[in-house]
């Protein structure tokens, strides 16, 4: 079979670029308007493509939204998994390493403003979204990260540093304690806090977690 010519390969690159423009534009529009208010026309304008081009790639707005949130969540997941491994892969000082992990995890939200804008919209419109959409988001991002954190906490239990009877629940507790007050004071990240204030809130949550899960003799 002969190799494809440059002219034959060019349209395929164009299709990939158009698809990327659509998903990038849709992420911004869904973050601003939410799922219900966002229109295909507005997304087409944001992406600088025609509505026909969008429908050439996606069946409808539901499929586009499901794809956008899953792909965006997967990008965030890779960053968060790297944070878990970097700070909890080899814990030598429980308090220091857990605080460093939690600060990095919560702080990384600043690197994905469009994604977390969509997450805020999901929370506001959850009754209008299908279980399929919600599961696509959770399976692509939050659940794998929680499982990775649970595995590291189980390892700390094995090492005698923590007492963790239910690692998944402990992982949920750690993320909530480290991030919930930051989320409340920043209106779920819509108005970011001063970094020093954010770190202080994260540290306080980690101290509560350690107090609750520390191994007692």
N, C-alpha and C positions, 0 to 999 in steps of 0.2 A: 504494500500500500504506500502511495507516495505521501510525502510530508505536505501538510496544508500550506498554502501560499500565504504571504503576508496579508494580501487583500482578503483572503478567506477568514483569517484570524481576527481582523480588525473589528468586524461587527460583533463578535462575541465579547471582545473587550468593551465595546460600547454598551452592550446589554448589561454587563456587570457594573459599569460606571453609572448607568441610568438607575439600576436597582439600588445601588448604594446611595445615590442622590435622593431617591424616593424614601428609603428607610431613615436616612438622616433628617430629611425634611419632616417626615411624619413624626419622628421622635420629638422634634421641637414643637410641632403643632399640638400633638397630644399632651405635651407637658404644659403648654399654655392654656389649651381649651378643654382638655379632658376628652374622653372617648365620645360622649354623647354630642357635644357641641362641635367637635371637629368635623370638617367636611372634606370630601375627596378633592373638591375644587380648591380649597385653601391649601391642602397638602401639595397639590400639583403646583400651585403658585410658589410655595415655599421651596419646593424641589426644582423649580424651573423646568418642569416637564408638562406634557398634556395629560388630561384625565385619561385619555385613551391609553397612554403609555403606562399609567398606573394599573389600569385594568388588564393590560397585557401581562403584568407580573403578578397581580393579586386578584383573587376572585371578587372580594368585596372589602369593606372597611374592617370587618371583624377579622378576616384573615390577615390584613395588613397590621392591625393593632397587635394581634397575637404574635406575629412574626417579629415586630419591632420590639416589643417588651421582652420576648425570649432572647433575641440576639443581644439586646442591651444588657440584660441581666447576666448573660454569659460573659460579657466583657468585665462586668463588675466582679463576677464570681472569680475569674482568674486572678484579679488583683487581691481579693480577699483571701483566696487560698494561699497565695504567696505570702501574705501577712501572717497567716496562721503558721506556716512552715518557718518563716524567718524568726518569729519571736517565741514560738512554743515548740519548735523542733528539738531544742536542747536547752531545757530550763535549768539554770543553775542558781537563780535567786528568784523565788516564787513571786514575791511582791513586786520586785523590779520588772521582771519579765512579763507578768500579767498586765501591769500598768502600761508598759511599752506597747504590748500587743493591742490593748484596748484603745489607747490613744491613736495608734496607727489605723486601726479598723474604723473608728468613728471619724477620724480626720480624713480618711480617704474619700468620704462622701463628697468633699469639696471638689474632687477630681472628676465627678460625674454629675454635674448640675442638671443636665437634661434628663438623665435617667431618673434621678430622685424627684424631679418635677413630675414625671409620669407616675412614680410611685405615690406621690401625694394625691394625684388625680384618681388613681385606683382606689385609694382609701376613701375618697369622697364619693366615688361612684360605684362602690362594690356591688350594690344591689342591681345595677344595670349591666353587670358583666357576667359572662357565662362561667361555669365551673371550669370549662376547658381553657379559657383564657387565664384564669387565676392559677390553675395547675401548671400551665406552660411557664408562667412567670416563676412560680415557686420551684419547679423542677429545674429550671435553667440556672437559678441563682441562689436564693436563700437556703433551700434544703441541702444542697451539697456542701455549702459553707458551714451550716450548723452541724452536719455530720462530721466534717473534718475537724471542727473544734471539739466536738464530743469525743472523737478518737484521741485527741491530744489530752483532754481532761481525764479520760480513762487511763492514759499512760501515766499521768501525774498521780492518779490513785494507786496504780501498780507500784510506783516509786515511793509511795508512802508520804507524798507531799500534800495530798488532798484526800478527803473521804467523799467519794462520788458514787452513790448507789445507782443513780440513773444518769448516765453521761449526756444523753440528749436533753433531758430537762435541765441539767446543770449548764449546758451550753446556752440554752434559752435564757436561763437566769443571768448568766454573765453578760450576754448581749443586751438584755433589758436593763440590767443595773448600770452598765457602762454607758448606754446610749439613750435611755428613755428621758432622763432629765434634760439632756442636751436637745433632744427632739422637741420636748415640750417648750423649752425656753426659746428655741430658734424657730418655732412654728414648723416643725418637721423639716428644718433646713432652709426654709424660705428666707429667713433672715439670719444668716450665719453669725455665730457668737465670736467674740474676741478669742483668739487661740488660747490665751492664758486661762480665761474663764472656762472654756471648754475642757481643757486638760484637768482643771481642778474638779469639775463635775465628774469626769471620767474616773479620776483617781478615787473620789469618794465612793463611787459605785463599786469599784474593784475592791476597796477595803471591806465593804459590806459583803461582797461575794466571798472573800477569803475568810472573813469571820464566820460565815455560814458553813463553809465547806472545808475548813482547815481540819487536818487530822489531829484528833485529841487523844492523848494517852490516858 
